[in-house]
Amino acid sequence: MVACTNLNLASSHDMIKCLIQAYPSALLGPPDGYTIHSPVYMIANHPEHCVLMPWVATNYTWVLDHERCIQAVFALLRMYNQRQRTSCSSTTIKDFFEAYPPALTKRRNGMSILHMILRPQECEVNLFKWMAGQCPSSILLEADHPNGNLPLHISCLLLSMSGSSNSNKICKYLIDNGIYSLLPHSCIARYATTVILGTVSTSSKQLVYTDE
């Protein structure tokens, strides 16, 4: 744990790996759960050390299976969403999910793919498509809060606010992949109401269907 918090440079990664290899169960933290966050969460939530998570997932899958470590998945996604200030990249995220596929179905107010587009800095389109391809059901699962928004709702909302190319392409991907035919009628009605009320502007709707 001290290594996770006090060795802040990328050059300390070999030292951290060595400590983990010597005592891997330390990634879970003390048995009594005295600490608020597990050391593996601290690694995932660190702007430099987060790139170690694919290595952790490859070699210590059982750590990530522990209920105390669910938060580590979303901490890593947070580092990706802040990637202008961290070492986390789309390669880090892809390598992590490839090494630990169950992370795609972990939930904390929605599944992983929803968290990729909730943050101010948008998810890269190719990464979103890759994640959706790995777990197609994730684009149909609502967030856990009362609004129950799907990735399509979030993407359309972001598109209406920013008119950005990324949101446009993600919306188009969701629509082109037949999401309307699979959605419950209540979800279709909610989206239609959003459009009618003008949350998604005319220019934004045109962007959604623009081939790029």
N, C-alpha and C positions, 0 to 999 in steps of 0.2 A: 504493500500500500504506500509506503514511504517513497518507493521508487516511482510509482505512478504520479505522485504529486510533486516531488522535488526534482526529478530528473526531467527537465522540461524540453530538452533539445532532441532532435531526431537522432543525433549521435549516441544517445543513451538507449536506443532500441535494442541493441545486442545485450546490454546489461539487463534490461527488463525481461527479455526472452530467457536469459540464463536463470534469472530468479524464478520465473514461472516454471521452467523445466525442472527446477530443483524442488518446487513445492506448488504444483498446479492447483491444489485445493484452496490455496490462498486467494485465488481469483474470486472465490465466493464470499470472502470476508470471514470474520469470526463466527463460530457456530451459534453464539447467542444472539446474532443479528444486532449487535450493539451499534455498529456504524449505520448511517443513513443510506449510503450507497455502497455497493460492492466494488471491489477493485476493478473488476472487468467493466463496470459502468464508468468508472473514472478513466479507464483507458479509452473507451468509446467516446467519451465526452471531452477528451483532450484534443486541442487543435493539431498537435503533432503526433501524438500516440495513437490517434484513431486509425491510422493506416495499418496498425498491427491487428486489427480485428479480423481480417481474412485469415491471418495466420492462427489466431486464437480459434476461429471457427473450424479450421482444417484439423487442428491438433487436439482441441479440447471441446468437442461438441457437447459433451455431457455437462460442461459448465453452463453453456447457453440454454440447456434444457431446464436448468433450475429456475424455479419461480422467482427467485431474487434477482435474476439476471435479465428478465424481460425488458426492463427499462433500458438496458444497454443497446438493444436494437434501435430504439427510437432516439437514443443519444447519438448514435452513429448517423442516423438520418438528419438529425439537427446539424451535425458537423458538415454534412453534405450541403444542406440548405444555406450554410454560412461559408461555403467553399472559397469565397474570395479572401477569407481570413484564416482558413485552415488548410491542412494538407489533404483533406478528403476530396476525392474526385469520383467521377462516374465509374472509373475502373475499380476503385476501392469498394464501392457499393455492389457492383456486379460480382466481383470476386468473393465478397462476403456472402451474398445470397446464393452463389453457386456452391460455396463450401457448406452453407447452412440453409437449405431451402425452407425449413420450418419458419424461418424469420419472416417469410413472405405472408404468412397467415397469422402472425402475432397481432394481437389487438390492444390498442390503447386509444380509445375514442376513434375507432376506425382502424382499418388495416394499413400496413406499411405504405401501399401505393397511394392511399389518400393523403398520408403525411407528406409525400413527395411534392404535392401541389398546393398544400395549405400555406406554405411559407412565402415570404415576400420574394425571394429569389427563386425563379421558376425551375422546375425540374427540366432537365434536358430531354428533348422529345424521344431520342433514340433509347435512352434509359427507361423512360416511361413505357414505351412500346415493348421493350425487352421484359420488364417486370410483368406487364399485362399478359405477355405471351407465356411466361413461366407459371402464372396463376390467373387464368382467365376469369375465374369466379370473383376475384378481388374487385373488379370494376363494377360489380353488381351488388356489393355489400355496403350498406349504409354506415355512416358514422354512428357512434353510440349515443350522441346527445339527441335531445328531442327533435331537432330539425331533420335528423336522419339524412343528411345530404350524401349523394353519390359523387364519385369523381366527376361525372358529367356536369352536375350542378355547380360544383366548385370551379371547374374549368370555364364554364359559361359565365359565371360571376366574375372571375378574373379577367376574362376576355372583355366583358362589358366595361370593366373599370380601366383596363390598360390598353385594349386593342392590340395586345402583343402577338407576335408571330408564334411563340411557343404555345400559348393558350389556344390560339387558333388551330394549330396542328394537332394538339391533343384532343380538342373538341371534335375535329374532323375525323380523327382516328376512332374515337368512341362511336361516332355516328356511322362511319363506314363499316364498322365491324358488327353492325346489327344490334346495337345495344337497345334501340327503341323496341324491337320485337320481343326483347326479353324482360323489359322493365315492367313492374306492376303498374296497373292503370293509374294508381294514385301518384306514382312517381312521374308518369307522363303528364298527368294533369298539373302537377306542381311545376314542372318545367314549362309547360305551355302557358300557365298563369304568369310565370316569371317573364316570359317573352312578351305576353300581351300587356303587362303592366310597364313594360319598357325597361326592365332591368338589363336586358340584352338589347342594345340599340340596333337599329336597322343596319348601320355600317358594320357592326360586329357580326350580325347574322350573315351578311354577305361574305365576311372574312372566313366564317366557318366553312363555307362551301367553296372557297377558292382553292383550286388545285395548285399545289406548289411542289 
